[in-house]
Amino acid sequence: SNGAADLEAVARMLASENPSGSAQLWAEQVWTQIRSAGARSLAATITGGIGYGSQGGARPVSTDNSATPSTRSFAAAFLAERPPSRLPGARRFFEPEQQDRAFVIGESARIKRAAGLPLSAQEARLIHYQSDAAGIRSRWSAKRHRYVGTIEGVEFWT
């Protein structure tokens, strides 16, 4: 285990992904990364081995935001105790409502860019969102991932 680095990566993921989520949501989000880690450290899994930043490319989750006292405290307790998961097999998660909003903004940004219009910072950040929630579900299902549950609007998949 890579103690301090793992703790910081987990705390940053929680602060970036669902900062106001419940302990149940946070625990299941951490479990997805533990299950996905294989031989890699938890920190390397969460950051994609390329450091902190937004989700995308090698990085499976966002670590954009700094850890907070509450996410750091939760991460420390979780890593010490490893409470059981209620969503066995979950290795990935996404928030359908957020994905649909980002996709709409991304579509609009592509249209604006094609027309030579300037993009807002948000549009520039979301222009690469090519899928709505239905698209993600379809792509994951085609790869034989299966839905295992939803917590606070966040869907978990194998």
Beta strands, then each sheet from edge to edge (+ up, - down):
strand 1: 92-94
strand 2: 147-151
strand 3: 154-157
sheet 1: 1+ 3- 2+
end
